[in-house]
Amino acid sequence: MRLLIVTIALVASSCSLADAEVSETAIVEDPDPIAISMSLYVVDDESDPESSAMSSERETDELASIAQRIRGIWLEAGVDLTIRTITRITAPAAVLQQVARGETSGFVEAVVNGAISVPEPAIINGFYVRQVGSANGVTPLGTRIFFVTDSPSVLDERVSSHEIGHILGLHHTQQDAGRLMFSGTNGMSFTDQEVDVARYGAKGILDGNR
């Protein structure tokens, strides 16, 4: 949690200490984290959930652990990603094949029209799939959903949190590999400006403005 440093100037009211100006520093915490609900889904091939090459190899217990680590990362930015549900869902093989090529529009459309059933959707929804093109993760433009591959080259919580950053209005940076929005690393830090943007984005979502 960032701390705001508030400087209070105290001016001597008498001639003592040569009318010196004395200052002291008080520490004030940021406002409470902004709570945003999040649901995570393991996605299987509906035609053969257990053995299809298109089904995710993840388990829901794994996602529960990832979710807690995601939450820890985002609490540092004053955003509390509260878990609504973590479960398995199925999708048509043809749609998962599109996702495996990095084409997510068909999946999004199938969710919107009900062809893919998504129980207890939250404000932010993450889908963990066998493959999503050549990327570790993808956030379709203009949506509040993200996809993460089964075998990312970075930590699961890191790629998930990176994609959530896009949903909250953050963009890639090419400065400082230790930052969350630097692509392809395990950096997890935020700048003060990124914290402000993400919190503003979260408030906008809650207020219905994004």
Backbone as a printed PyTorch tensor [residue, N CA C, xyz], in Angstrom:
tensor([[[  0.8450,  -1.1820,   0.0000],
         [  0.0000,   0.0000,   0.0000],
         [  0.8770,   1.2280,   0.0000]],

        [[  0.6210,   2.1380,  -0.9090],
         [  1.4020,   3.3630,  -0.9420],
         [  1.0840,   4.2120,   0.2700]],

        [[  2.0020,   5.0390,   0.6460],
         [  1.7780,   5.9620,   1.7460],
         [  1.8940,   7.3790,   1.2230]],

        [[  1.0040,   8.2320,   1.6720],
         [  1.0570,   9.6310,   1.3200],
         [  1.7700,  10.3710,   2.4460]],

        [[  2.7380,  11.1570,   2.1080],
         [  3.4930,  11.9070,   3.0950],
         [  2.9150,  13.3250,   3.1820]],

        [[  2.3910,  13.6480,   4.3310],
         [  1.7690,  14.9570,   4.5340],
         [  2.6570,  15.7740,   5.4510]],

        [[  3.1520,  16.8850,   4.9750],
         [  4.0400,  17.7310,   5.7640],
         [  3.2530,  18.8690,   6.3830]],

        [[  3.3650,  18.9820,   7.6990],
         [  2.6430,  20.0200,   8.4380],
         [  3.6670,  21.0170,   8.9720]],

        [[  3.5660,  22.2550,   8.5460],
         [  4.5160,  23.2760,   8.9910],
         [  4.0210,  23.9040,  10.2730]],

        [[  4.8920,  23.9710,  11.2660],
         [  4.5760,  24.5920,  12.5470],
         [  5.4680,  25.8110,  12.7070]],

        [[  4.8740,  26.9630,  12.7830],
         [  5.6490,  28.1990,  12.8840],
         [  5.6470,  28.6650,  14.3250]],

        [[  6.8130,  28.9260,  14.8820],
         [  6.9180,  29.3720,  16.2740],
         [  6.2050,  30.6960,  16.4440]],

        [[  5.4460,  30.8240,  17.5260],
         [  4.6650,  32.0390,  17.7620],
         [  5.4280,  33.0550,  18.5980]],

        [[  6.5930,  32.7020,  19.0630],
         [  7.3690,  33.6500,  19.8590],
         [  8.7220,  33.8540,  19.2160]],

        [[  9.5370,  34.6370,  19.8480],
         [ 10.8590,  34.9110,  19.2930],
         [ 11.8710,  33.8590,  19.6990]],

        [[ 11.3980,  32.8340,  20.4090],
         [ 12.3320,  31.8020,  20.8350],
         [ 12.8540,  31.0390,  19.6250]],

        [[ 14.0170,  30.4550,  19.7450],
         [ 14.6800,  29.7030,  18.6760],
         [ 14.8000,  30.5390,  17.4080]],

        [[ 14.9800,  31.8350,  17.6150],
         [ 15.2040,  32.7600,  16.5010],
         [ 14.0720,  32.6770,  15.4880]],

        [[ 12.8330,  32.5390,  16.0130],
         [ 11.6630,  32.4820,  15.1420],
         [ 11.7880,  31.3780,  14.0870]],

        [[ 12.4290,  30.2850,  14.4430],
         [ 12.6580,  29.2040,  13.4730],
         [ 11.3450,  28.5490,  13.0820]],

        [[ 11.2930,  28.1000,  11.8280],
         [ 10.1440,  27.3360,  11.3450],
         [ 10.4590,  25.8580,  11.5300]],

        [[  9.5530,  25.1530,  12.1980],
         [  9.7660,  23.7480,  12.4760],
         [  8.7510,  22.9500,  11.6890]],

        [[  9.1530,  21.8380,  11.1150],
         [  8.2090,  20.9970,  10.3900],
         [  8.3090,  19.5720,  10.8810]],

        [[  7.1820,  18.8520,  10.8270],
         [  7.1860,  17.4420,  11.1630],
         [  6.3480,  16.6970,  10.1400]],

        [[  6.5440,  15.4190,  10.0100],
         [  5.8890,  14.6220,   8.9810],
         [  4.9300,  13.6380,   9.5980]],

        [[  3.7060,  13.6110,   9.0640],
         [  2.7070,  12.6320,   9.5020],
         [  2.4600,  11.6480,   8.3730]],

        [[  2.2770,  10.3830,   8.7000],
         [  2.0490,   9.3430,   7.7090],
         [  0.5560,   9.0440,   7.6420]],

        [[ -0.0290,   9.1420,   6.4400],
         [ -1.4530,   8.8750,   6.2490],
         [ -1.6150,   7.7900,   5.1980]],

        [[ -2.3260,   6.7320,   5.4910],
         [ -2.5070,   5.6500,   4.5340],
         [ -3.4590,   6.0560,   3.4180]],

        [[ -3.2930,   5.3860,   2.2710],
         [ -4.2230,   5.5620,   1.1550],
         [ -5.6320,   5.1680,   1.5780]],

        [[ -6.6310,   5.6010,   0.8380],
         [ -7.9940,   5.1340,   1.1030],
         [ -8.0880,   3.6180,   0.9620]],

        [[ -9.1810,   3.0560,   1.4440],
         [ -9.3720,   1.6070,   1.3750],
         [ -9.2700,   1.1170,  -0.0620]],

        [[ -8.8050,  -0.1250,  -0.2520],
         [ -8.7480,  -0.7030,  -1.6090],
         [-10.1290,  -0.7210,  -2.2580]],

        [[-10.1480,  -0.5880,  -3.5610],
         [-11.3920,  -0.6490,  -4.3270],
         [-11.6760,  -2.1070,  -4.6530]],

        [[-12.8240,  -2.6090,  -4.2060],
         [-13.1600,  -4.0240,  -4.3920],
         [-13.7860,  -4.2550,  -5.7630]],

        [[-13.2000,  -5.1910,  -6.5130],
         [-13.6920,  -5.6000,  -7.8250],
         [-13.8330,  -7.1200,  -7.8170]],

        [[-14.9990,  -7.6450,  -8.1960],
         [-15.1900,  -9.0930,  -8.1910],
         [-14.5060,  -9.7340,  -9.3960]],

        [[-14.0580, -10.9710,  -9.2010],
         [-13.3540, -11.6990, -10.2590],
         [-13.7580, -13.1690, -10.2120]],

        [[-14.0400, -13.7440, -11.3720],
         [-14.2960, -15.1760, -11.4980],
         [-13.2730, -15.7730, -12.4550]],

        [[-12.8330, -17.0040, -12.1510],
         [-11.8420, -17.6930, -12.9780],
         [-12.3900, -19.0400, -13.4180]],

        [[-12.0940, -19.4140, -14.6650],
         [-12.6570, -20.6250, -15.2470],
         [-11.5850, -21.4480, -15.9530]],

        [[-11.5740, -22.7480, -15.6760],
         [-10.7940, -23.7010, -16.4600],
         [-11.6860, -24.1220, -17.6190]],

        [[-11.1760, -24.0570, -18.8540],
         [-12.0150, -24.3000, -20.0310],
         [-11.6480, -25.6280, -20.6960]],

        [[-12.6640, -26.4970, -20.8390],
         [-12.4850, -27.8070, -21.4680],
         [-13.2760, -27.9000, -22.7720]],

        [[-12.8710, -28.8480, -23.5920],
         [-13.5860, -29.1790, -24.8290],
         [-14.8780, -29.9060, -24.4500]],

        [[-16.0300, -29.3550, -24.8640],
         [-17.3050, -29.9400, -24.4580],
         [-17.5280, -31.3410, -25.0210]],

        [[-16.8540, -31.6710, -26.1240],
         [-17.0530, -32.9880, -26.7300],
         [-16.3080, -34.0930, -25.9730]],

        [[-15.2550, -33.7310, -25.2680],
         [-14.4640, -34.7270, -24.5390],
         [-13.6480, -33.9980, -23.4640]],

        [[-14.3100, -33.5670, -22.3960],
         [-13.6440, -32.7180, -21.3920],
         [-12.3840, -33.3150, -20.7880]],

        [[-12.3600, -34.6190, -20.5820],
         [-11.2630, -35.2120, -19.8240],
         [-10.0280, -35.5390, -20.6530]],

        [[-10.2000, -35.8570, -21.9180],
         [ -9.0320, -36.3190, -22.6740],
         [ -8.7460, -35.5560, -23.9610]],

        [[ -9.5750, -34.5810, -24.3070],
         [ -9.3450, -33.8250, -25.5360],
         [ -8.0660, -33.0030, -25.4430]],

        [[ -7.3670, -32.9220, -26.5540],
         [ -6.1550, -32.1060, -26.6160],
         [ -6.4700, -30.6170, -26.5160]],

        [[ -7.7580, -30.2600, -26.6190],
         [ -8.1660, -28.8610, -26.5240],
         [ -8.5720, -28.4800, -25.1000]],

        [[ -8.7170, -29.4560, -24.2160],
         [ -9.0960, -29.1640, -22.8330],
         [ -7.8930, -28.6750, -22.0300]],

        [[ -8.1450, -27.7580, -21.1090],
         [ -7.0710, -27.2870, -20.2360],
         [ -6.6060, -28.4170, -19.3280]],

        [[ -5.3340, -28.3860, -19.0030],
         [ -4.7680, -29.3800, -18.0950],
         [ -4.7460, -28.8950, -16.6500]],

        [[ -5.2850, -27.7320, -16.4110],
         [ -5.2790, -27.1630, -15.0650],
         [ -6.3810, -27.7670, -14.1940]],

        [[ -6.2190, -27.5700, -12.8680],
         [ -7.2330, -27.9560, -11.9000],
         [ -7.7550, -26.7040, -11.2100]],

        [[ -8.9840, -26.7830, -10.7080],
         [ -9.5660, -25.5970, -10.0460],
         [ -8.8040, -25.2340,  -8.7760]],

        [[ -8.2350, -26.2190,  -8.0850],
         [ -7.4350, -25.9140,  -6.8880],
         [ -6.2330, -25.0540,  -7.2560]],

        [[ -5.6550, -25.3300,  -8.4200],
         [ -4.5220, -24.5320,  -8.8980],
         [ -4.9560, -23.0840,  -9.1300]],

        [[ -6.1270, -22.9240,  -9.7290],
         [ -6.6260, -21.5740,  -9.9700],
         [ -6.9270, -20.8300,  -8.6750]],

        [[ -7.3930, -21.5560,  -7.6660],
         [ -7.6610, -20.9210,  -6.3760],
         [ -6.3770, -20.3450,  -5.7880]],

        [[ -5.2800, -21.0790,  -5.9320],
         [ -3.9970, -20.5990,  -5.4470],
         [ -3.5060, -19.4090,  -6.2690]],

        [[ -3.6690, -19.5010,  -7.5840],
         [ -3.2890, -18.3880,  -8.4630],
         [ -4.0840, -17.1460,  -8.1060]],

        [[ -5.3770, -17.3210,  -7.8450],
         [ -6.2550, -16.1890,  -7.5300],
         [ -5.7690, -15.4370,  -6.2940]],

        [[ -5.3250, -16.1580,  -5.2890],
         [ -4.8400, -15.5010,  -4.0780],
         [ -3.5640, -14.7220,  -4.3460]],

        [[ -2.7280, -15.2420,  -5.2150],
         [ -1.4930, -14.5190,  -5.5460],
         [ -1.7890, -13.3020,  -6.4160]],

        [[ -2.7650, -13.4160,  -7.3080],
         [ -3.2020, -12.2520,  -8.0910],
         [ -3.6880, -11.1530,  -7.1420]],

        [[ -4.4930, -11.5640,  -6.1890],
         [ -5.0630, -10.6060,  -5.2310],
         [ -3.9480,  -9.8740,  -4.4700]],

        [[ -2.9020, -10.6200,  -4.0880],
         [ -1.7930, -10.0000,  -3.3830],
         [ -1.0800,  -8.9520,  -4.2230]],

        [[ -0.9010,  -9.2430,  -5.5050],
         [ -0.2550,  -8.2830,  -6.4080],
         [ -1.0770,  -7.0080,  -6.5030]],

        [[ -2.3900,  -7.1580,  -6.7080],
         [ -3.2240,  -5.9790,  -6.9430],
         [ -3.5580,  -5.1980,  -5.6790]],

        [[ -3.4660,  -5.8290,  -4.5190],
         [ -3.6470,  -5.0710,  -3.2790],
         [ -2.5580,  -4.0100,  -3.1320]],

        [[ -1.3920,  -4.2730,  -3.7190],
         [ -0.3140,  -3.2830,  -3.6910],
         [ -0.6880,  -2.0210,  -4.4600]],

        [[ -1.6430,  -2.1470,  -5.3590],
         [ -2.1070,  -0.9830,  -6.1320],
         [ -3.4330,  -0.4530,  -5.6100]],

        [[ -3.8890,  -0.9660,  -4.4740],
         [ -5.1340,  -0.4690,  -3.9050],
         [ -6.3760,  -0.9830,  -4.5900]],

        [[ -6.2730,  -2.1430,  -5.2410],
         [ -7.4240,  -2.7820,  -5.8830],
         [ -7.5650,  -4.1890,  -5.2870]],

        [[ -8.7260,  -4.4700,  -4.7300],
         [ -8.9810,  -5.7600,  -4.0790],
         [ -9.8270,  -6.6360,  -5.0010]],

        [[ -9.1850,  -7.6350,  -5.6140],
         [ -9.8790,  -8.5420,  -6.5190],
         [-10.5020,  -9.6700,  -5.7040]],

        [[-11.7650,  -9.5270,  -5.3960],
         [-12.4680, -10.5020,  -4.5670],
         [-13.0130, -11.6250,  -5.4450]],

        [[-12.8150, -12.8560,  -5.0170],
         [-13.1880, -14.0160,  -5.8190],
         [-14.6750, -14.3110,  -5.6770]],

        [[-15.3650, -14.4010,  -6.8290],
         [-16.7630, -14.7960,  -6.8250],
         [-16.9030, -16.2970,  -7.0260]],

        [[-16.2480, -16.8350,  -8.0620],
         [-16.2860, -18.2840,  -8.2750],
         [-15.0620, -18.7290,  -9.0500]],

        [[-14.6800, -19.9850,  -8.8400],
         [-13.6300, -20.6480,  -9.6140],
         [-14.1810, -22.0160,  -9.9730]],

        [[-14.3170, -22.2910, -11.2700],
         [-14.9490, -23.5400, -11.6720],
         [-14.5110, -23.9360, -13.0770]],

        [[-14.9570, -25.0920, -13.5320],
         [-14.6900, -25.5660, -14.8860],
         [-15.8930, -25.2720, -15.7600]],

        [[-15.6350, -24.9620, -17.0190],
         [-16.6970, -24.8090, -18.0050],
         [-16.2680, -25.5350, -19.2820]],

        [[-17.1910, -25.7080, -20.1940],
         [-16.8600, -26.3290, -21.4820],
         [-17.1760, -25.3660, -22.6160]],

        [[-16.4950, -25.5730, -23.7300],
         [-16.7000, -24.7630, -24.9290],
         [-16.5720, -25.6670, -26.1480]],

        [[-17.2180, -25.3100, -27.2550],
         [-17.1020, -26.1090, -28.4750],
         [-15.6550, -26.2150, -28.9430]],

        [[-15.3020, -27.3850, -29.4510],
         [-13.9330, -27.6030, -29.9160],
         [-13.5290, -26.5920, -30.9810]],

        [[-14.4700, -26.2620, -31.8760],
         [-14.1580, -25.3110, -32.9520],
         [-13.7710, -23.9460, -32.3830]],

        [[-14.4470, -23.5430, -31.3150],
         [-14.1380, -22.2540, -30.6920],
         [-12.7750, -22.3060, -30.0120]],

        [[-12.4890, -23.4130, -29.3380],
         [-11.1920, -23.5520, -28.6720],
         [-10.0530, -23.6260, -29.6770]],

        [[-10.3110, -24.1760, -30.8460],
         [ -9.2960, -24.1890, -31.8970],
         [ -8.9980, -22.7730, -32.3700]],

        [[-10.0350, -21.9440, -32.4370],
         [ -9.8240, -20.5370, -32.7910],
         [ -8.9730, -19.8390, -31.7280]],

        [[ -9.3180, -20.0840, -30.4620],
         [ -8.5500, -19.4710, -29.3710],
         [ -7.0970, -19.9220, -29.4250]],

        [[ -6.8750, -21.1950, -29.7370],
         [ -5.5120, -21.7240, -29.8320],
         [ -4.7060, -21.0190, -30.9090]],

        [[ -5.4010, -20.4610, -31.8970],
         [ -4.7260, -19.6790, -32.9530],
         [ -4.6250, -18.2100, -32.5670]],

        [[ -5.1260, -17.8590, -31.4100],
         [ -5.0800, -16.4740, -30.9640],
         [ -6.2810, -15.6530, -31.3610]],

        [[ -7.3330, -16.3320, -31.8630],
         [ -8.5500, -15.6360, -32.2920],
         [ -9.6180, -15.8160, -31.2060]],

        [[ -9.9040, -14.7620, -30.4620],
         [-10.7990, -14.8850, -29.3030],
         [-12.2060, -14.3500, -29.5400]],

        [[-12.4530, -13.7300, -30.6890],
         [-13.7580, -13.1020, -30.9240],
         [-14.8920, -14.1190, -30.9160]],

        [[-14.6470, -15.3170, -31.4590],
         [-15.6720, -16.3500, -31.4810],
         [-16.0450, -16.8000, -30.0800]],

        [[-15.0660, -16.9010, -29.2010],
         [-15.3170, -17.2820, -27.8140],
         [-16.1640, -16.2110, -27.1250]],

        [[-15.7650, -14.9550, -27.2980],
         [-16.5020, -13.8530, -26.6750],
         [-17.9510, -13.8340, -27.1650]],

        [[-18.1360, -13.9930, -28.4710],
         [-19.4860, -14.0080, -29.0370],
         [-20.3130, -15.1720, -28.4720]],

        [[-19.6670, -16.3420, -28.3180],
         [-20.3740, -17.5110, -27.7930],
         [-20.7860, -17.3090, -26.3380]],

        [[-19.9840, -16.5830, -25.5860],
         [-20.3540, -16.2540, -24.2030],
         [-21.5330, -15.3060, -24.1850]],

        [[-21.4740, -14.2880, -25.0330],
         [-22.5370, -13.2800, -25.0740],
         [-23.8720, -13.8950, -25.4830]],

        [[-23.8660, -14.7950, -26.4770],
         [-25.1340, -15.3650, -26.9530],
         [-25.5630, -16.6260, -26.2020]],

        [[-24.7610, -17.0120, -25.1920],
         [-25.1450, -18.1340, -24.3490],
         [-24.7140, -19.4960, -24.8360]],

        [[-24.0020, -19.5560, -25.9610],
         [-23.5310, -20.8430, -26.4700],
         [-22.4850, -21.4590, -25.5330]],

        [[-21.7700, -20.6070, -24.8190],
         [-20.8700, -21.0560, -23.7600],
         [-21.4590, -20.5810, -22.4470]],

        [[-21.7780, -21.5000, -21.5630],
         [-22.3740, -21.1610, -20.2750],
         [-21.2860, -20.7700, -19.2780]],

        [[-21.4290, -19.5790, -18.7150],
         [-20.4490, -19.0740, -17.7510],
         [-21.1740, -18.7950, -16.4350]],

        [[-21.0910, -19.7020, -15.4730],
         [-21.7950, -19.5130, -14.2090],
         [-21.1580, -18.4260, -13.3400]],

        [[-21.9890, -17.6600, -12.6840],
         [-21.5550, -16.6420, -11.7370],
         [-20.4670, -15.7160, -12.2870]],

        [[-20.7270, -15.1090, -13.4290],
         [-19.7280, -14.1660, -13.9500],
         [-19.5400, -12.9930, -13.0020]],

        [[-18.3460, -12.4530, -13.0070],
         [-18.0150, -11.3270, -12.1370],
         [-17.7140, -10.1050, -12.9880]],

        [[-17.2170,  -9.0670, -12.3620],
         [-16.8480,  -7.8660, -13.1150],
         [-15.6710,  -8.1750, -14.0450]],

        [[-14.6900,  -8.9240, -13.5400],
         [-13.5580,  -9.3750, -14.3410],
         [-13.5890, -10.8980, -14.3750]],

        [[-13.4110, -11.4810, -15.5780],
         [-13.4930, -12.9290, -15.7380],
         [-12.2800, -13.4480, -16.4970]],

        [[-11.6260, -14.4500, -15.9130],
         [-10.4430, -15.0190, -16.5380],
         [-10.6850, -16.4430, -17.0050]],

        [[-10.2380, -16.7550, -18.2220],
         [-10.4240, -18.0790, -18.8070],
         [ -9.0530, -18.7150, -19.0600]],

        [[ -8.8420, -19.8820, -18.4730],
         [ -7.5650, -20.5790, -18.5700],
         [ -7.7210, -21.7150, -19.5740]],

        [[ -7.0210, -21.5870, -20.6970],
         [ -7.2040, -22.4600, -21.8520],
         [ -5.9020, -23.1830, -22.1900]],

        [[ -6.0210, -24.2070, -23.0110],
         [ -4.8300, -24.9890, -23.3810],
         [ -3.7870, -24.1060, -24.0670]],

        [[ -4.2540, -23.2660, -24.9730],
         [ -3.3290, -22.4090, -25.7210],
         [ -4.0820, -21.1870, -26.2130]],

        [[ -3.3760, -20.0470, -26.2760],
         [ -3.9880, -18.8330, -26.8160],
         [ -2.9750, -18.1830, -27.7680]],

        [[ -2.9310, -18.7260, -28.9790],
         [ -1.9430, -18.2800, -29.9520],
         [ -0.5470, -18.5530, -29.4220]],

        [[  0.3720, -17.6290, -29.6610],
         [  1.7350, -17.7640, -29.1460],
         [  1.9510, -16.9250, -27.8990]],

        [[  0.8680, -16.3320, -27.3960],
         [  0.9740, -15.4130, -26.2640],
         [  0.8110, -16.1390, -24.9340]],

        [[  1.3210, -15.5260, -23.8720],
         [  1.0630, -16.0230, -22.5220],
         [ -0.3760, -15.7510, -22.1130]],

        [[ -0.8710, -14.5950, -22.5230],
         [ -2.2280, -14.2080, -22.1840],
         [ -2.7340, -13.1500, -23.1490]],

        [[ -4.0460, -12.9940, -23.1880],
         [ -4.6770, -12.0440, -24.1130],
         [ -5.8860, -11.4240, -23.4280]],

        [[ -6.0750, -10.1330, -23.6530],
         [ -7.2890,  -9.4380, -23.2250],
         [ -7.9600,  -8.8570, -24.4640]],

        [[ -9.0840,  -9.4200, -24.9040],
         [ -9.7670,  -8.8630, -26.0770],
         [-10.1400,  -7.3960, -25.8380]],

        [[ -9.8650,  -6.5700, -26.8130],
         [-10.0950,  -5.1350, -26.6970],
         [-11.5480,  -4.8370, -26.3700]],

        [[-11.7500,  -3.9620, -25.4070],
         [-13.0900,  -3.5240, -25.0590],
         [-13.8720,  -4.4900, -24.1910]],

        [[-13.2040,  -5.5170, -23.6540],
         [-13.8840,  -6.4810, -22.7930],
         [-13.2860,  -6.4330, -21.3900]],

        [[-13.9410,  -7.1200, -20.4750],
         [-13.3990,  -7.2820, -19.1300],
         [-13.0990,  -8.7580, -18.8810]],

        [[-12.6180,  -9.4350, -19.9180],
         [-12.2160, -10.8310, -19.7850],
         [-10.7850, -11.0030, -20.2720]],

        [[-10.1310, -12.0380, -19.7650],
         [ -8.7720, -12.3320, -20.2230],
         [ -8.5950, -13.8370, -20.3560]],

        [[ -7.6250, -14.2180, -21.1820],
         [ -7.2830, -15.6160, -21.4050],
         [ -5.8290, -15.8270, -20.9910]],

        [[ -5.5540, -16.9880, -20.3960],
         [ -4.1870, -17.3580, -20.0460],
         [ -3.9380, -18.7840, -20.5220]],

        [[ -2.7890, -19.0100, -21.1400],
         [ -2.4290, -20.3320, -21.6360],
         [ -2.0430, -21.2680, -20.4960]],

        [[ -2.0890, -22.5630, -20.7530],
         [ -1.7010, -23.5450, -19.7430],
         [ -0.2210, -23.4550, -19.3710]],

        [[  0.6200, -23.0560, -20.3230],
         [  2.0740, -23.0830, -20.0870],
         [  2.7180, -21.7450, -20.4130]],

        [[  2.4360, -20.7200, -19.6130],
         [  3.0450, -19.4160, -19.8870],
         [  4.5420, -19.4310, -19.5810]],

        [[  5.2660, -18.5010, -20.1810],
         [  6.7080, -18.4110, -19.9450],
         [  7.0320, -17.6140, -18.6920]],

        [[  6.0070, -17.0420, -18.0550],
         [  6.1720, -16.3070, -16.8020],
         [  5.2140, -16.8970, -15.7770]],

        [[  5.2860, -16.4160, -14.5510],
         [  4.4240, -16.9310, -13.4940],
         [  2.9480, -16.7240, -13.8240]],

        [[  2.1230, -17.7010, -13.4660],
         [  0.6940, -17.6300, -13.7610],
         [  0.0540, -16.3690, -13.1910]],

        [[  0.3900, -16.0510, -11.9440],
         [ -0.2140, -14.8720, -11.3220],
         [  0.2550, -13.5830, -11.9810]],

        [[  1.4670, -13.6520, -12.5390],
         [  2.0040, -12.4550, -13.1800],
         [  1.3000, -12.1790, -14.5080]],

        [[  1.1770, -13.2110, -15.3670],
         [  0.5100, -12.9840, -16.6480],
         [ -0.9580, -12.6350, -16.4230]],

        [[ -1.6020, -13.2710, -15.4440],
         [ -3.0010, -12.9550, -15.1510],
         [ -3.1400, -11.5080, -14.6940]],

        [[ -2.2700, -11.0790, -13.7910],
         [ -2.3240,  -9.7100, -13.2770],
         [ -2.0080,  -8.6950, -14.3670]],

        [[ -1.0940,  -9.0530, -15.2730],
         [ -0.7580,  -8.1870, -16.4090],
         [ -1.9950,  -7.9510, -17.2780]],

        [[ -2.7300,  -9.0260, -17.5670],
         [ -3.9370,  -8.8810, -18.3860],
         [ -5.0110,  -8.0780, -17.6520]],

        [[ -5.1260,  -8.2660, -16.3530],
         [ -6.0670,  -7.4620, -15.5710],
         [ -5.6770,  -5.9870, -15.6310]],

        [[ -4.3750,  -5.7260, -15.6810],
         [ -3.9150,  -4.3450, -15.8290],
         [ -4.4790,  -3.6900, -17.0710]],

        [[ -4.5190,  -4.4340, -18.1840],
         [ -5.1120,  -3.8900, -19.4110],
         [ -6.5920,  -3.5800, -19.2050]],

        [[ -7.3080,  -4.4630, -18.5190],
         [ -8.7370,  -4.2400, -18.2730],
         [ -8.9430,  -2.9600, -17.4590]],

        [[ -8.0240,  -2.6800, -16.5500],
         [ -8.1480,  -1.4980, -15.6850],
         [ -7.5400,  -0.2460, -16.3110]],

        [[ -7.0960,  -0.3580, -17.5590],
         [ -6.6610,   0.8400, -18.2760],
         [ -5.1650,   1.0340, -18.4080]],

        [[ -4.3650,   0.0590, -18.0000],
         [ -2.9130,   0.1940, -18.1080],
         [ -2.4140,  -0.2960, -19.4590]],

        [[ -1.3090,   0.2850, -19.8960],
         [ -0.7140,  -0.0690, -21.1850],
         [  0.6840,  -0.6440, -20.9730]],

        [[  1.2060,  -1.2680, -22.0110],
         [  2.5620,  -1.8100, -21.9340],
         [  3.5750,  -0.6940, -21.7100]],

        [[  4.6490,  -1.0610, -21.0530],
         [  5.7750,  -0.1440, -20.9020],
         [  7.0380,  -0.8440, -21.3750]],

        [[  7.9760,  -0.0770, -21.8880],
         [  9.2790,  -0.6170, -22.2830],
         [ 10.3620,  -0.1370, -21.3330]],

        [[  9.9390,   0.4380, -20.2170],
         [ 10.8720,   0.9320, -19.2070],
         [ 10.7460,   0.1080, -17.9350]],

        [[ 11.8550,  -0.4550, -17.4720],
         [ 11.9370,  -1.1700, -16.2050],
         [ 11.2460,  -2.5290, -16.2670]],

        [[ 12.0390,  -3.5700, -16.4610],
         [ 11.5190,  -4.9340, -16.5560],
         [ 10.8950,  -5.4170, -15.2540]],

        [[ 11.0640,  -4.6560, -14.1800],
         [ 10.4620,  -5.0270, -12.9060],
         [  9.0070,  -4.6210, -12.7780]],

        [[  8.4960,  -3.9040, -13.7750],
         [  7.1070,  -3.4420, -13.7040],
         [  6.1510,  -4.4880, -14.2750]],

        [[  4.9430,  -4.5130, -13.7370],
         [  3.9370,  -5.4860, -14.1500],
         [  3.6110,  -5.3760, -15.6350]],

        [[  3.5890,  -4.1710, -16.1680],
         [  3.1560,  -3.9680, -17.5370],
         [  4.2950,  -4.0420, -18.5580]],

        [[  5.4670,  -4.4900, -18.1290],
         [  6.5660,  -4.7980, -19.0410],
         [  6.3480,  -6.2310, -19.5210]],

        [[  6.2960,  -6.4340, -20.8200],
         [  5.9430,  -7.7550, -21.3520],
         [  7.0600,  -8.7720, -21.1930]],

        [[  6.6680, -10.0210, -20.8800],
         [  7.5770, -11.1480, -20.9420],
         [  8.5050, -11.3390, -19.7630]],

        [[  8.2490, -10.6420, -18.6420],
         [  9.0840, -10.8220, -17.4590],
         [  8.1970, -11.1750, -16.2710]],

        [[  8.8220, -11.4000, -15.1250],
         [  8.0670, -11.6460, -13.9020],
         [  7.9730, -10.4040, -13.0190]],

        [[  8.1890,  -9.2340, -13.6200],
         [  8.0340,  -7.9910, -12.8680],
         [  6.6060,  -7.8100, -12.3830]],

        [[  6.4560,  -7.2580, -11.1720],
         [  5.1220,  -7.1140, -10.5860],
         [  4.9100,  -5.7550,  -9.9410]],

        [[  5.7810,  -4.8060, -10.1770],
         [  5.6660,  -3.5120,  -9.5040],
         [  4.8280,  -2.5190, -10.3140]],

        [[  4.3690,  -1.4840,  -9.6310],
         [  3.5780,  -0.4150, -10.2280],
         [  4.2640,   0.9190,  -9.9710]],

        [[  4.1190,   1.8390, -10.9090],
         [  4.4850,   3.2210, -10.6200],
         [  3.2930,   3.8910,  -9.9450]],

        [[  3.5290,   5.0310,  -9.3180],
         [  2.4300,   5.7740,  -8.6940],
         [  1.3670,   6.1380,  -9.7290]],

        [[  1.8300,   6.5020, -10.9360],
         [  0.8710,   6.8550, -11.9880],
         [  0.0240,   5.6590, -12.3800]],

        [[  0.6360,   4.4780, -12.4730],
         [ -0.1260,   3.2720, -12.8120],
         [ -1.1490,   2.9370, -11.7360]],

        [[ -0.7780,   3.1340, -10.4840],
         [ -1.7350,   2.9150,  -9.3940],
         [ -2.9290,   3.8470,  -9.5500]],

        [[ -2.6510,   5.1090,  -9.8290],
         [ -3.7380,   6.0840,  -9.9960],
         [ -4.6430,   5.7050, -11.1670]],

        [[ -4.0450,   5.3050, -12.2820],
         [ -4.8330,   4.9430, -13.4670],
         [ -5.6780,   3.7080, -13.1840]],

        [[ -5.0840,   2.6920, -12.5590],
         [ -5.8160,   1.4560, -12.2810],
         [ -6.9690,   1.6890, -11.3190]],

        [[ -6.7310,   2.4860, -10.2900],
         [ -7.8000,   2.7830,  -9.3320],
         [ -8.9050,   3.6060,  -9.9990]],

        [[ -8.5110,   4.5280, -10.8550],
         [ -9.4940,   5.3090, -11.6070],
         [-10.3060,   4.3950, -12.5130]],

        [[ -9.6210,   3.4390, -13.1740],
         [-10.3150,   2.4880, -14.0360],
         [-11.2720,   1.6200, -13.2550]],

        [[-10.8450,   1.1600, -12.0760],
         [-11.7100,   0.3240, -11.2380],
         [-12.9530,   1.0990, -10.7950]],

        [[-12.7550,   2.3450, -10.3970],
         [-13.8950,   3.1780,  -9.9940],
         [-14.8340,   3.4040, -11.1750]],

        [[-14.2600,   3.6060, -12.3610],
         [-15.0830,   3.8160, -13.5480],
         [-15.9260,   2.6090, -13.8790]],

        [[-15.3590,   1.4110, -13.6990],
         [-16.1120,   0.1830, -13.9370],
         [-17.2670,   0.0790, -12.9480]],

        [[-16.9900,   0.3250, -11.6760],
         [-18.0170,   0.2360, -10.6510],
         [-19.1180,   1.2620, -10.8580]],

        [[-18.7370,   2.4330, -11.3670],
         [-19.7170,   3.5040, -11.6090],
         [-20.4460,   3.3580, -12.9270]],

        [[-20.0710,   2.3420, -13.7130],
         [-20.7280,   2.1170, -15.0030],
         [-20.2300,   3.0250, -16.1090]],

        [[-19.0540,   3.6140, -15.9260],
         [-18.5220,   4.5240, -16.9340],
         [-17.5130,   3.8660, -17.8630]],

        [[-17.1630,   2.5950, -17.6290],
         [-16.2030,   1.8940, -18.4860],
         [-16.7430,   0.5190, -18.8150]]])
